[in-house]
Amino acid sequence: MLLLDAARPPQLRSWRLVALPDLGPTGQRGKVPRGLRIVGADGTSLLLRATAAGGPERDPADEPFPGWSVPADLGARFGAA
């Protein structure tokens, strides 16, 4: 979420993780984040549904890039090119 906060353009008011009651493993439905709700500055909102696939690998025990931080000049551009 740090990257999202650093890159938030003024056209977006907020975003939050969303757990959906009908998605995910049966025992985890409604608990595990399955998407991202984005609210625009004008009050409209949309849901980006997140899906993933992977193998038996797990998160590393140690942070692989401990010195990395979100660049200060990171931004996003919206609208016509």
Secondary structure, 3 states (H helix, E strand, C coil): CHHHHHHCCCCEEEEEEECCCCCCCHHHCCCCCCEEEEEECCCCEEEEECCCCCCCCCCCCCCCCCCCCCCCCCCCCCCCC
